[in-house]
Amino acid sequence: MKVRTKIKALGQPKIKTLLSAFMTLLNDRLGETIVFPLLPFLLERFTQSASTLGLLAGTYAISQFAVAPLIGALSDRYGRKPIIITCVSGSVIGLFLFAFTVSLNWEQFLPTWALGLPLFLLFGARIIDGASGGTAATATAVLADISTPENRAKTFGLIGVAFGLGFVLGPGLGTALAKFSVTLPVWAATTFAISNLVLVIWILPETLELNKRNFLPKKRELNPFTQLKYVFTNPITKQLCLAFFIFFMAFNGFTAVLVLYLKQAFNWSPQLSSQAFIVVGVIAMIVQGGLIGPLVEIFGELKLTLTGIGFVIAGCILLTLANIDNSVPVVFSAVAILAMGTGLVTPCLRALISKKLSAAGQGAILGSLQGLQSLGTFIGAATAGLCYDFFGQRSPFFATTFLLLTVIMLISRGDLIQQNKINHS
């Protein structure tokens, strides 16, 4: 009876809006988490190069980085619904092109000189999917539109639920479906994206009122690199933001080649690789969903950030100690430690940056962090692939360890400088 009363109080339009936003956020994660653990297996007919794999993994991020400011501006000008429909349509096209490419037996009808065409199509698919990757940002804006300042944090809890569920459900579906065919999970992701598109066209109401819409900004303000000036010209946060950039460059770099490492070094199957990512999703949900609040109250963001980086370093080192005989227990232990580490670092490092800003400076810099993360992901993935090919399978993990030690130094130095200023004031 109480549940029915609450639903009635919400009203049908709000229920439809919440459902549409939730499914859009879930689709955004599923498209990545289903495909990513299977990427080396899907590409093995076309390339064995880690450099190519790294570039392909990073293409989505750099495409998203390039168009994110434009998508946000279009959303503020023309409303949320048309932009979400456009973005989800792009996701459908990108996933369909990717699934079609990896499913077709190109060798049967392509001449030898044209066998590079499938890779060209795969990069095109990732560019389309990444360029339309404003779904999460626009869905978040939808949630902001229908929330009051008092219940906004509670409404935004849907984001964490959708992302956490995506990190568990995606690899889970990949594990189950890859038993029948390694390409089947990609078709499942495409089908879910189509369902999401039908849902937002059918039931999502427009949430941005006409009197609240903005004019499009000047072209230079839509340049993603111009937006990063807010990050590195602010003397209060530039050191922490540099640490943020290096962390995601390092972490997302080695994870781009992790599955290839498991496949080539230990002969892991697609199912086993996906199961490792299920562990990551479950632990990340536990840490960020339930533990992070109490831990912050006890230890504070700075200690948790440094501890989390220590966990990531420990996980990287553990991965280098695995061999063909002990790979399953060692790798699963390593990814569990990595998940705990990144589950601590991601929210705490953002909070450290946020705390140094005034209310007026929050939007510009925190909004630029997503672009910084995407740029770091692309550079990290491309560099890790090159390291893997030229310096050996374990080299990306050693490079990550070095970069993370640099992150610890930057954060600690920034805190020391702040403490000295406080003591002298």
SULFEN-V761954 format. One line per field, one symbol per residue. psi: psi as a letter, one per 30 degrees, with the letter a starting at -180 (. if undefined). Layout:
psi=???
//
This chain:
psi=eeeeeeeeeekeeeeeeeeeeeeeeeeeeeeefeeeffeeeffffekgkeeeeeeeefeeeeeeeefeeeeeeeefefleeeeeeeeeeeeeeeeeeeeeeffkiffefklefgffeeeeeeeeeeeeeefgggeeeeeeeeeeeglleegeeeeffeeeeeeeeefeeeeeeeeefffekffeeeeeeeeeeeeeeeeeeefjlkfjlefgkllkllefffjfeeffffegfjfefeeeeeeeeeeeeeefefffgeeeeeeeeghkleeeeeeefeeeeeeeeeefeefeeeeeeefleeeeeeeeeeeeeeeeeeeffklfegeeeeeeeefeeeeeeffeeeeeeeeeeeffkleffeeeeeefeeeeeeeeeeeeeeeeeeeeefglefeeeeeeeeeeeeeeeeeeeeeeeeeeeeef.
//
